[in-house]
Amino acid sequence: AQGSVGMAADIVSYTMAPWGFDLAAVGAPTTALYGADDESVPPAHGRWYAGQVPGAELGVVPGIGHLVALTRWADVLAAVA
């Protein structure tokens, strides 16, 4: 009922508004993990983030939708170990 205004505002907020730090300055190993079937926050978002952080890796999990961390928690922990 609310339409896509909220989602559009979220996208603008993280792609066009300053965050207060430069993603290109992130020096920590970074992995962006996305579900291939996520229609709310698709892997294209992860490609954007990974493209902003030097050396970041993008993981796309086939057959998984939104909130991939809930079903692939071991992968998330392995990425930060």
PDB file of N, CA, C and O in Angstrom:
ATOM      1  N   ALA A   1       0.818  -1.191   0.000  1.00  0.00           N
ATOM      2  CA  ALA A   1       0.000   0.000   0.000  1.00  0.00           C
ATOM      3  C   ALA A   1       0.862   1.255   0.000  1.00  0.00           C
ATOM      4  O   ALA A   1       0.430   2.301  -0.485  1.00  0.00           O
ATOM      5  N   GLN A   2       2.076   1.163   0.539  1.00  0.00           N
ATOM      6  CA  GLN A   2       2.920   2.346   0.635  1.00  0.00           C
ATOM      7  C   GLN A   2       3.736   2.588  -0.623  1.00  0.00           C
ATOM      8  O   GLN A   2       4.330   3.655  -0.780  1.00  0.00           O
ATOM      9  N   GLY A   3       3.771   1.640  -1.494  1.00  0.00           N
ATOM     10  CA  GLY A   3       4.518   1.824  -2.733  1.00  0.00           C
ATOM     11  C   GLY A   3       6.022   1.709  -2.535  1.00  0.00           C
ATOM     12  O   GLY A   3       6.498   1.181  -1.530  1.00  0.00           O
ATOM     13  N   SER A   4       6.747   2.209  -3.505  1.00  0.00           N
ATOM     14  CA  SER A   4       8.203   2.038  -3.506  1.00  0.00           C
ATOM     15  C   SER A   4       8.957   3.280  -3.047  1.00  0.00           C
ATOM     16  O   SER A   4      10.180   3.331  -3.178  1.00  0.00           O
ATOM     17  N   VAL A   5       8.262   4.282  -2.513  1.00  0.00           N
ATOM     18  CA  VAL A   5       8.920   5.523  -2.104  1.00  0.00           C
ATOM     19  C   VAL A   5       9.984   5.267  -1.035  1.00  0.00           C
ATOM     20  O   VAL A   5      11.086   5.809  -1.118  1.00  0.00           O
ATOM     21  N   GLY A   6       9.665   4.450  -0.038  1.00  0.00           N
ATOM     22  CA  GLY A   6      10.618   4.159   1.029  1.00  0.00           C
ATOM     23  C   GLY A   6      11.871   3.478   0.511  1.00  0.00           C
ATOM     24  O   GLY A   6      12.981   3.835   0.903  1.00  0.00           O
ATOM     25  N   MET A   7      11.701   2.499  -0.368  1.00  0.00           N
ATOM     26  CA  MET A   7      12.856   1.807  -0.931  1.00  0.00           C
ATOM     27  C   MET A   7      13.700   2.761  -1.765  1.00  0.00           C
ATOM     28  O   MET A   7      14.929   2.725  -1.694  1.00  0.00           O
ATOM     29  N   ALA A   8      13.059   3.607  -2.549  1.00  0.00           N
ATOM     30  CA  ALA A   8      13.792   4.579  -3.364  1.00  0.00           C
ATOM     31  C   ALA A   8      14.574   5.542  -2.467  1.00  0.00           C
ATOM     32  O   ALA A   8      15.717   5.880  -2.774  1.00  0.00           O
ATOM     33  N   ALA A   9      13.970   5.982  -1.366  1.00  0.00           N
ATOM     34  CA  ALA A   9      14.668   6.878  -0.433  1.00  0.00           C
ATOM     35  C   ALA A   9      15.875   6.184   0.180  1.00  0.00           C
ATOM     36  O   ALA A   9      16.924   6.806   0.342  1.00  0.00           O
ATOM     37  N   ASP A  10      15.745   4.904   0.523  1.00  0.00           N
ATOM     38  CA  ASP A  10      16.880   4.155   1.065  1.00  0.00           C
ATOM     39  C   ASP A  10      18.020   4.084   0.055  1.00  0.00           C
ATOM     40  O   ASP A  10      19.179   4.304   0.408  1.00  0.00           O
ATOM     41  N   ILE A  11      17.700   3.781  -1.181  1.00  0.00           N
ATOM     42  CA  ILE A  11      18.729   3.667  -2.217  1.00  0.00           C
ATOM     43  C   ILE A  11      19.439   5.001  -2.406  1.00  0.00           C
ATOM     44  O   ILE A  11      20.666   5.044  -2.500  1.00  0.00           O
ATOM     45  N   VAL A  12      18.684   6.075  -2.463  1.00  0.00           N
ATOM     46  CA  VAL A  12      19.290   7.406  -2.608  1.00  0.00           C
ATOM     47  C   VAL A  12      20.174   7.704  -1.405  1.00  0.00           C
ATOM     48  O   VAL A  12      21.255   8.271  -1.565  1.00  0.00           O
ATOM     49  N   SER A  13      19.734   7.332  -0.197  1.00  0.00           N
ATOM     50  CA  SER A  13      20.479   7.666   1.014  1.00  0.00           C
ATOM     51  C   SER A  13      21.854   7.009   1.060  1.00  0.00           C
ATOM     52  O   SER A  13      22.789   7.592   1.609  1.00  0.00           O
ATOM     53  N   TYR A  14      21.999   5.823   0.503  1.00  0.00           N
ATOM     54  CA  TYR A  14      23.323   5.203   0.582  1.00  0.00           C
ATOM     55  C   TYR A  14      24.131   5.323  -0.698  1.00  0.00           C
ATOM     56  O   TYR A  14      25.316   4.989  -0.701  1.00  0.00           O
ATOM     57  N   THR A  15      23.538   5.783  -1.773  1.00  0.00           N
ATOM     58  CA  THR A  15      24.318   5.926  -2.999  1.00  0.00           C
ATOM     59  C   THR A  15      24.620   7.374  -3.347  1.00  0.00           C
ATOM     60  O   THR A  15      25.546   7.637  -4.114  1.00  0.00           O
ATOM     61  N   MET A  16      23.865   8.320  -2.803  1.00  0.00           N
ATOM     62  CA  MET A  16      24.050   9.711  -3.191  1.00  0.00           C
ATOM     63  C   MET A  16      24.384  10.634  -2.020  1.00  0.00           C
ATOM     64  O   MET A  16      24.984  11.688  -2.229  1.00  0.00           O
ATOM     65  N   ALA A  17      24.018  10.270  -0.813  1.00  0.00           N
ATOM     66  CA  ALA A  17      24.278  11.112   0.351  1.00  0.00           C
ATOM     67  C   ALA A  17      25.589  10.688   1.015  1.00  0.00           C
ATOM     68  O   ALA A  17      25.878   9.494   1.086  1.00  0.00           O
ATOM     69  N   PRO A  18      26.385  11.639   1.500  1.00  0.00           N
ATOM     70  CA  PRO A  18      27.642  11.286   2.167  1.00  0.00           C
ATOM     71  C   PRO A  18      27.395  10.459   3.436  1.00  0.00           C
ATOM     72  O   PRO A  18      26.445  10.700   4.179  1.00  0.00           O
ATOM     73  N   TRP A  19      28.268   9.490   3.657  1.00  0.00           N
ATOM     74  CA  TRP A  19      28.148   8.621   4.823  1.00  0.00           C
ATOM     75  C   TRP A  19      28.976   9.110   6.008  1.00  0.00           C
ATOM     76  O   TRP A  19      28.801   8.636   7.130  1.00  0.00           O
ATOM     77  N   GLY A  20      29.862  10.045   5.760  1.00  0.00           N
ATOM     78  CA  GLY A  20      30.758  10.502   6.819  1.00  0.00           C
ATOM     79  C   GLY A  20      32.097   9.789   6.791  1.00  0.00           C
ATOM     80  O   GLY A  20      32.974  10.088   7.602  1.00  0.00           O
ATOM     81  N   PHE A  21      32.265   8.864   5.884  1.00  0.00           N
ATOM     82  CA  PHE A  21      33.551   8.206   5.656  1.00  0.00           C
ATOM     83  C   PHE A  21      33.571   7.726   4.213  1.00  0.00           C
ATOM     84  O   PHE A  21      32.531   7.591   3.569  1.00  0.00           O
ATOM     85  N   ASP A  22      34.762   7.475   3.730  1.00  0.00           N
ATOM     86  CA  ASP A  22      34.945   7.048   2.343  1.00  0.00           C
ATOM     87  C   ASP A  22      35.058   5.535   2.285  1.00  0.00           C
ATOM     88  O   ASP A  22      35.967   4.958   2.881  1.00  0.00           O
ATOM     89  N   LEU A  23      34.143   4.886   1.574  1.00  0.00           N
ATOM     90  CA  LEU A  23      34.222   3.426   1.450  1.00  0.00           C
ATOM     91  C   LEU A  23      35.550   2.981   0.856  1.00  0.00           C
ATOM     92  O   LEU A  23      36.025   1.886   1.155  1.00  0.00           O
ATOM     93  N   ALA A  24      36.152   3.814   0.021  1.00  0.00           N
ATOM     94  CA  ALA A  24      37.443   3.467  -0.582  1.00  0.00           C
ATOM     95  C   ALA A  24      38.560   3.439   0.454  1.00  0.00           C
ATOM     96  O   ALA A  24      39.639   2.913   0.179  1.00  0.00           O
ATOM     97  N   ALA A  25      38.319   3.997   1.647  1.00  0.00           N
ATOM     98  CA  ALA A  25      39.329   4.006   2.705  1.00  0.00           C
ATOM     99  C   ALA A  25      39.244   2.780   3.607  1.00  0.00           C
ATOM    100  O   ALA A  25      40.076   2.611   4.498  1.00  0.00           O
ATOM    101  N   VAL A  26      38.251   1.924   3.388  1.00  0.00           N
ATOM    102  CA  VAL A  26      38.113   0.716   4.218  1.00  0.00           C
ATOM    103  C   VAL A  26      39.282  -0.208   3.905  1.00  0.00           C
ATOM    104  O   VAL A  26      39.505  -0.575   2.751  1.00  0.00           O
ATOM    105  N   GLY A  27      40.014  -0.574   4.926  1.00  0.00           N
ATOM    106  CA  GLY A  27      41.185  -1.427   4.729  1.00  0.00           C
ATOM    107  C   GLY A  27      40.986  -2.850   5.206  1.00  0.00           C
ATOM    108  O   GLY A  27      41.835  -3.709   4.971  1.00  0.00           O
ATOM    109  N   ALA A  28      39.880  -3.105   5.868  1.00  0.00           N
ATOM    110  CA  ALA A  28      39.623  -4.449   6.393  1.00  0.00           C
ATOM    111  C   ALA A  28      39.125  -5.357   5.280  1.00  0.00           C
ATOM    112  O   ALA A  28      38.446  -4.900   4.361  1.00  0.00           O
ATOM    113  N   PRO A  29      39.459  -6.641   5.355  1.00  0.00           N
ATOM    114  CA  PRO A  29      38.904  -7.583   4.383  1.00  0.00           C
ATOM    115  C   PRO A  29      37.375  -7.512   4.439  1.00  0.00           C
ATOM    116  O   PRO A  29      36.786  -7.504   5.520  1.00  0.00           O
ATOM    117  N   THR A  30      36.751  -7.460   3.284  1.00  0.00           N
ATOM    118  CA  THR A  30      35.307  -7.247   3.221  1.00  0.00           C
ATOM    119  C   THR A  30      34.668  -8.256   2.273  1.00  0.00           C
ATOM    120  O   THR A  30      35.144  -8.468   1.157  1.00  0.00           O
ATOM    121  N   THR A  31      33.585  -8.873   2.732  1.00  0.00           N
ATOM    122  CA  THR A  31      32.799  -9.770   1.898  1.00  0.00           C
ATOM    123  C   THR A  31      31.350  -9.327   1.956  1.00  0.00           C
ATOM    124  O   THR A  31      30.793  -9.151   3.040  1.00  0.00           O
ATOM    125  N   ALA A  32      30.745  -9.148   0.811  1.00  0.00           N
ATOM    126  CA  ALA A  32      29.320  -8.828   0.713  1.00  0.00           C
ATOM    127  C   ALA A  32      28.615 -10.099   0.268  1.00  0.00           C
ATOM    128  O   ALA A  32      28.908 -10.628  -0.804  1.00  0.00           O
ATOM    129  N   LEU A  33      27.693 -10.591   1.079  1.00  0.00           N
ATOM    130  CA  LEU A  33      27.019 -11.857   0.804  1.00  0.00           C
ATOM    131  C   LEU A  33      25.544 -11.596   0.510  1.00  0.00           C
ATOM    132  O   LEU A  33      24.833 -11.018   1.332  1.00  0.00           O
ATOM    133  N   TYR A  34      25.098 -12.021  -0.654  1.00  0.00           N
ATOM    134  CA  TYR A  34      23.736 -11.740  -1.115  1.00  0.00           C
ATOM    135  C   TYR A  34      23.089 -13.013  -1.641  1.00  0.00           C
ATOM    136  O   TYR A  34      23.763 -13.908  -2.151  1.00  0.00           O
ATOM    137  N   GLY A  35      21.776 -13.072  -1.507  1.00  0.00           N
ATOM    138  CA  GLY A  35      21.009 -14.170  -2.085  1.00  0.00           C
ATOM    139  C   GLY A  35      20.705 -13.878  -3.550  1.00  0.00           C
ATOM    140  O   GLY A  35      20.259 -12.781  -3.888  1.00  0.00           O
ATOM    141  N   ALA A  36      20.940 -14.838  -4.400  1.00  0.00           N
ATOM    142  CA  ALA A  36      20.718 -14.657  -5.834  1.00  0.00           C
ATOM    143  C   ALA A  36      19.259 -14.325  -6.152  1.00  0.00           C
ATOM    144  O   ALA A  36      18.972 -13.652  -7.142  1.00  0.00           O
ATOM    145  N   ASP A  37      18.347 -14.799  -5.312  1.00  0.00           N
ATOM    146  CA  ASP A  37      16.921 -14.604  -5.567  1.00  0.00           C
ATOM    147  C   ASP A  37      16.310 -13.474  -4.739  1.00  0.00           C
ATOM    148  O   ASP A  37      15.088 -13.363  -4.646  1.00  0.00           O
ATOM    149  N   ASP A  38      17.149 -12.644  -4.144  1.00  0.00           N
ATOM    150  CA  ASP A  38      16.661 -11.536  -3.322  1.00  0.00           C
ATOM    151  C   ASP A  38      16.097 -10.439  -4.214  1.00  0.00           C
ATOM    152  O   ASP A  38      16.825  -9.830  -4.998  1.00  0.00           O
ATOM    153  N   GLU A  39      14.811 -10.192  -4.093  1.00  0.00           N
ATOM    154  CA  GLU A  39      14.170  -9.161  -4.905  1.00  0.00           C
ATOM    155  C   GLU A  39      14.147  -7.814  -4.191  1.00  0.00           C
ATOM    156  O   GLU A  39      13.934  -6.785  -4.833  1.00  0.00           O
ATOM    157  N   SER A  40      14.362  -7.799  -2.870  1.00  0.00           N
ATOM    158  CA  SER A  40      14.372  -6.542  -2.113  1.00  0.00           C
ATOM    159  C   SER A  40      15.725  -5.853  -2.199  1.00  0.00           C
ATOM    160  O   SER A  40      15.813  -4.652  -2.451  1.00  0.00           O
ATOM    161  N   VAL A  41      16.774  -6.633  -1.985  1.00  0.00           N
ATOM    162  CA  VAL A  41      18.143  -6.112  -2.033  1.00  0.00           C
ATOM    163  C   VAL A  41      18.957  -7.092  -2.877  1.00  0.00           C
ATOM    164  O   VAL A  41      19.673  -7.931  -2.330  1.00  0.00           O
ATOM    165  N   PRO A  42      18.855  -6.994  -4.189  1.00  0.00           N
ATOM    166  CA  PRO A  42      19.470  -7.983  -5.070  1.00  0.00           C
ATOM    167  C   PRO A  42      20.998  -7.876  -5.114  1.00  0.00           C
ATOM    168  O   PRO A  42      21.571  -6.896  -4.636  1.00  0.00           O
ATOM    169  N   PRO A  43      21.642  -8.877  -5.682  1.00  0.00           N
ATOM    170  CA  PRO A  43      23.100  -8.872  -5.780  1.00  0.00           C
ATOM    171  C   PRO A  43      23.681  -7.616  -6.439  1.00  0.00           C
ATOM    172  O   PRO A  43      24.852  -7.302  -6.226  1.00  0.00           O
ATOM    173  N   ALA A  44      22.903  -6.909  -7.216  1.00  0.00           N
ATOM    174  CA  ALA A  44      23.399  -5.657  -7.811  1.00  0.00           C
ATOM    175  C   ALA A  44      23.825  -4.673  -6.724  1.00  0.00           C
ATOM    176  O   ALA A  44      24.771  -3.911  -6.922  1.00  0.00           O
ATOM    177  N   HIS A  45      23.145  -4.678  -5.586  1.00  0.00           N
ATOM    178  CA  HIS A  45      23.554  -3.826  -4.470  1.00  0.00           C
ATOM    179  C   HIS A  45      24.925  -4.251  -3.969  1.00  0.00           C
ATOM    180  O   HIS A  45      25.790  -3.415  -3.704  1.00  0.00           O
ATOM    181  N   GLY A  46      25.112  -5.550  -3.845  1.00  0.00           N
ATOM    182  CA  GLY A  46      26.403  -6.058  -3.392  1.00  0.00           C
ATOM    183  C   GLY A  46      27.514  -5.720  -4.360  1.00  0.00           C
ATOM    184  O   GLY A  46      28.632  -5.416  -3.945  1.00  0.00           O
ATOM    185  N   ARG A  47      27.216  -5.769  -5.646  1.00  0.00           N
ATOM    186  CA  ARG A  47      28.229  -5.382  -6.632  1.00  0.00           C
ATOM    187  C   ARG A  47      28.620  -3.924  -6.445  1.00  0.00           C
ATOM    188  O   ARG A  47      29.792  -3.570  -6.571  1.00  0.00           O
ATOM    189  N   TRP A  48      27.636  -3.078  -6.143  1.00  0.00           N
ATOM    190  CA  TRP A  48      27.931  -1.662  -5.910  1.00  0.00           C
ATOM    191  C   TRP A  48      28.849  -1.509  -4.694  1.00  0.00           C
ATOM    192  O   TRP A  48      29.878  -0.837  -4.768  1.00  0.00           O
ATOM    193  N   TYR A  49      28.468  -2.145  -3.563  1.00  0.00           N
ATOM    194  CA  TYR A  49      29.300  -2.055  -2.356  1.00  0.00           C
ATOM    195  C   TYR A  49      30.691  -2.609  -2.613  1.00  0.00           C
ATOM    196  O   TYR A  49      31.685  -1.960  -2.289  1.00  0.00           O
ATOM    197  N   ALA A  50      30.771  -3.781  -3.182  1.00  0.00           N
ATOM    198  CA  ALA A  50      32.073  -4.403  -3.438  1.00  0.00           C
ATOM    199  C   ALA A  50      32.923  -3.547  -4.371  1.00  0.00           C
ATOM    200  O   ALA A  50      34.149  -3.546  -4.269  1.00  0.00           O
ATOM    201  N   GLY A  51      32.281  -2.825  -5.270  1.00  0.00           N
ATOM    202  CA  GLY A  51      33.011  -1.941  -6.168  1.00  0.00           C
ATOM    203  C   GLY A  51      33.538  -0.693  -5.488  1.00  0.00           C
ATOM    204  O   GLY A  51      34.430  -0.030  -6.017  1.00  0.00           O
ATOM    205  N   GLN A  52      33.000  -0.364  -4.324  1.00  0.00           N
ATOM    206  CA  GLN A  52      33.425   0.830  -3.592  1.00  0.00           C
ATOM    207  C   GLN A  52      34.542   0.542  -2.587  1.00  0.00           C
ATOM    208  O   GLN A  52      35.315   1.436  -2.241  1.00  0.00           O
ATOM    209  N   VAL A  53      34.626  -0.699  -2.123  1.00  0.00           N
ATOM    210  CA  VAL A  53      35.603  -1.080  -1.091  1.00  0.00           C
ATOM    211  C   VAL A  53      36.744  -1.845  -1.754  1.00  0.00           C
ATOM    212  O   VAL A  53      36.519  -2.898  -2.351  1.00  0.00           O
ATOM    213  N   PRO A  54      37.968  -1.324  -1.653  1.00  0.00           N
ATOM    214  CA  PRO A  54      39.104  -1.997  -2.304  1.00  0.00           C
ATOM    215  C   PRO A  54      39.259  -3.453  -1.851  1.00  0.00           C
ATOM    216  O   PRO A  54      39.270  -3.745  -0.656  1.00  0.00           O
ATOM    217  N   GLY A  55      39.375  -4.340  -2.806  1.00  0.00           N
ATOM    218  CA  GLY A  55      39.610  -5.748  -2.512  1.00  0.00           C
ATOM    219  C   GLY A  55      38.401  -6.501  -1.986  1.00  0.00           C
ATOM    220  O   GLY A  55      38.524  -7.671  -1.626  1.00  0.00           O
ATOM    221  N   ALA A  56      37.240  -5.869  -1.929  1.00  0.00           N
ATOM    222  CA  ALA A  56      36.055  -6.549  -1.405  1.00  0.00           C
ATOM    223  C   ALA A  56      35.642  -7.687  -2.327  1.00  0.00           C
ATOM    224  O   ALA A  56      35.815  -7.625  -3.544  1.00  0.00           O
ATOM    225  N   GLU A  57      35.093  -8.723  -1.714  1.00  0.00           N
ATOM    226  CA  GLU A  57      34.598  -9.869  -2.474  1.00  0.00           C
ATOM    227  C   GLU A  57      33.079  -9.893  -2.405  1.00  0.00           C
ATOM    228  O   GLU A  57      32.487  -9.507  -1.397  1.00  0.00           O
ATOM    229  N   LEU A  58      32.463 -10.344  -3.469  1.00  0.00           N
ATOM    230  CA  LEU A  58      31.014 -10.505  -3.516  1.00  0.00           C
ATOM    231  C   LEU A  58      30.689 -11.980  -3.562  1.00  0.00           C
ATOM    232  O   LEU A  58      31.173 -12.705  -4.432  1.00  0.00           O
ATOM    233  N   GLY A  59      29.872 -12.424  -2.627  1.00  0.00           N
ATOM    234  CA  GLY A  59      29.387 -13.797  -2.630  1.00  0.00           C
ATOM    235  C   GLY A  59      27.899 -13.796  -2.942  1.00  0.00           C
ATOM    236  O   GLY A  59      27.127 -13.110  -2.271  1.00  0.00           O
ATOM    237  N   VAL A  60      27.493 -14.545  -3.939  1.00  0.00           N
ATOM    238  CA  VAL A  60      26.082 -14.659  -4.301  1.00  0.00           C
ATOM    239  C   VAL A  60      25.664 -16.114  -4.105  1.00  0.00           C
ATOM    240  O   VAL A  60      26.221 -17.020  -4.725  1.00  0.00           O
ATOM    241  N   VAL A  61      24.683 -16.324  -3.241  1.00  0.00           N
ATOM    242  CA  VAL A  61      24.243 -17.671  -2.891  1.00  0.00           C
ATOM    243  C   VAL A  61      23.043 -18.054  -3.759  1.00  0.00           C
ATOM    244  O   VAL A  61      21.983 -17.436  -3.653  1.00  0.00           O
ATOM    245  N   PRO A  62      23.198 -19.062  -4.612  1.00  0.00           N
ATOM    246  CA  PRO A  62      22.084 -19.487  -5.473  1.00  0.00           C
ATOM    247  C   PRO A  62      20.910 -20.024  -4.659  1.00  0.00           C
ATOM    248  O   PRO A  62      21.093 -20.665  -3.624  1.00  0.00           O
ATOM    249  N   GLY A  63      19.704 -19.749  -5.148  1.00  0.00           N
ATOM    250  CA  GLY A  63      18.513 -20.311  -4.534  1.00  0.00           C
ATOM    251  C   GLY A  63      18.091 -19.681  -3.218  1.00  0.00           C
ATOM    252  O   GLY A  63      17.179 -20.183  -2.562  1.00  0.00           O
ATOM    253  N   ILE A  64      18.734 -18.596  -2.821  1.00  0.00           N
ATOM    254  CA  ILE A  64      18.419 -17.937  -1.553  1.00  0.00           C
ATOM    255  C   ILE A  64      17.894 -16.540  -1.855  1.00  0.00           C
ATOM    256  O   ILE A  64      18.363 -15.875  -2.779  1.00  0.00           O
ATOM    257  N   GLY A  65      16.907 -16.100  -1.062  1.00  0.00           N
ATOM    258  CA  GLY A  65      16.343 -14.773  -1.228  1.00  0.00           C
ATOM    259  C   GLY A  65      16.909 -13.793  -0.220  1.00  0.00           C
ATOM    260  O   GLY A  65      18.116 -13.764   0.019  1.00  0.00           O
ATOM    261  N   HIS A  66      16.040 -12.993   0.371  1.00  0.00           N
ATOM    262  CA  HIS A  66      16.425 -11.940   1.300  1.00  0.00           C
ATOM    263  C   HIS A  66      16.897 -12.525   2.626  1.00  0.00           C
ATOM    264  O   HIS A  66      16.550 -13.653   2.974  1.00  0.00           O
ATOM    265  N   LEU A  67      17.677 -11.763   3.350  1.00  0.00           N
ATOM    266  CA  LEU A  67      18.221 -12.157   4.649  1.00  0.00           C
ATOM    267  C   LEU A  67      19.035 -13.444   4.550  1.00  0.00           C
ATOM    268  O   LEU A  67      18.844 -14.385   5.320  1.00  0.00           O
ATOM    269  N   VAL A  68      19.930 -13.456   3.600  1.00  0.00           N
ATOM    270  CA  VAL A  68      20.757 -14.637   3.353  1.00  0.00           C
ATOM    271  C   VAL A  68      21.528 -15.068   4.604  1.00  0.00           C
ATOM    272  O   VAL A  68      21.825 -16.251   4.774  1.00  0.00           O
ATOM    273  N   ALA A  69      21.849 -14.121   5.466  1.00  0.00           N
ATOM    274  CA  ALA A  69      22.617 -14.470   6.670  1.00  0.00           C
ATOM    275  C   ALA A  69      21.881 -15.443   7.570  1.00  0.00           C
ATOM    276  O   ALA A  69      22.510 -16.225   8.283  1.00  0.00           O
ATOM    277  N   LEU A  70      20.553 -15.405   7.547  1.00  0.00           N
ATOM    278  CA  LEU A  70      19.792 -16.324   8.405  1.00  0.00           C
ATOM    279  C   LEU A  70      19.949 -17.770   7.981  1.00  0.00           C
ATOM    280  O   LEU A  70      19.895 -18.674   8.815  1.00  0.00           O
ATOM    281  N   THR A  71      20.142 -17.995   6.693  1.00  0.00           N
ATOM    282  CA  THR A  71      20.265 -19.369   6.206  1.00  0.00           C
ATOM    283  C   THR A  71      21.710 -19.770   5.951  1.00  0.00           C
ATOM    284  O   THR A  71      22.010 -20.957   5.823  1.00  0.00           O
ATOM    285  N   ARG A  72      22.600 -18.802   5.878  1.00  0.00           N
ATOM    286  CA  ARG A  72      24.010 -19.093   5.598  1.00  0.00           C
ATOM    287  C   ARG A  72      24.921 -18.489   6.654  1.00  0.00           C
ATOM    288  O   ARG A  72      25.983 -17.953   6.334  1.00  0.00           O
ATOM    289  N   TRP A  73      24.505 -18.574   7.917  1.00  0.00           N
ATOM    290  CA  TRP A  73      25.244 -17.978   9.014  1.00  0.00           C
ATOM    291  C   TRP A  73      26.681 -18.485   9.078  1.00  0.00           C
ATOM    292  O   TRP A  73      27.581 -17.711   9.401  1.00  0.00           O
ATOM    293  N   ALA A  74      26.918 -19.738   8.785  1.00  0.00           N
ATOM    294  CA  ALA A  74      28.286 -20.287   8.806  1.00  0.00           C
ATOM    295  C   ALA A  74      29.166 -19.567   7.782  1.00  0.00           C
ATOM    296  O   ALA A  74      30.343 -19.321   8.045  1.00  0.00           O
ATOM    297  N   ASP A  75      28.614 -19.234   6.636  1.00  0.00           N
ATOM    298  CA  ASP A  75      29.381 -18.499   5.607  1.00  0.00           C
ATOM    299  C   ASP A  75      29.719 -17.090   6.089  1.00  0.00           C
ATOM    300  O   ASP A  75      30.818 -16.589   5.848  1.00  0.00           O
ATOM    301  N   VAL A  76      28.765 -16.458   6.771  1.00  0.00           N
ATOM    302  CA  VAL A  76      29.013 -15.113   7.312  1.00  0.00           C
ATOM    303  C   VAL A  76      30.131 -15.177   8.346  1.00  0.00           C
ATOM    304  O   VAL A  76      31.052 -14.362   8.312  1.00  0.00           O
ATOM    305  N   LEU A  77      30.058 -16.131   9.256  1.00  0.00           N
ATOM    306  CA  LEU A  77      31.100 -16.261  10.272  1.00  0.00           C
ATOM    307  C   LEU A  77      32.455 -16.597   9.658  1.00  0.00           C
ATOM    308  O   LEU A  77      33.482 -16.100  10.119  1.00  0.00           O
ATOM    309  N   ALA A  78      32.467 -17.421   8.642  1.00  0.00           N
ATOM    310  CA  ALA A  78      33.735 -17.765   7.980  1.00  0.00           C
ATOM    311  C   ALA A  78      34.360 -16.530   7.331  1.00  0.00           C
ATOM    312  O   ALA A  78      35.585 -16.408   7.285  1.00  0.00           O
ATOM    313  N   ALA A  79      33.538 -15.624   6.835  1.00  0.00           N
ATOM    314  CA  ALA A  79      34.053 -14.420   6.184  1.00  0.00           C
ATOM    315  C   ALA A  79      34.697 -13.467   7.186  1.00  0.00           C
ATOM    316  O   ALA A  79      35.596 -12.709   6.822  1.00  0.00           O
ATOM    317  N   VAL A  80      34.256 -13.494   8.430  1.00  0.00           N
ATOM    318  CA  VAL A  80      34.805 -12.584   9.429  1.00  0.00           C
ATOM    319  C   VAL A  80      35.817 -13.249  10.358  1.00  0.00           C
ATOM    320  O   VAL A  80      36.383 -12.594  11.233  1.00  0.00           O
ATOM    321  N   ALA A  81      36.043 -14.529  10.172  1.00  0.00           N
ATOM    322  CA  ALA A  81      36.986 -15.247  11.043  1.00  0.00           C
ATOM    323  C   ALA A  81      38.424 -14.902  10.724  1.00  0.00           C
ATOM    324  O   ALA A  81      39.340 -15.418  11.364  1.00  0.00           O
TER     325      ALA A  81
END
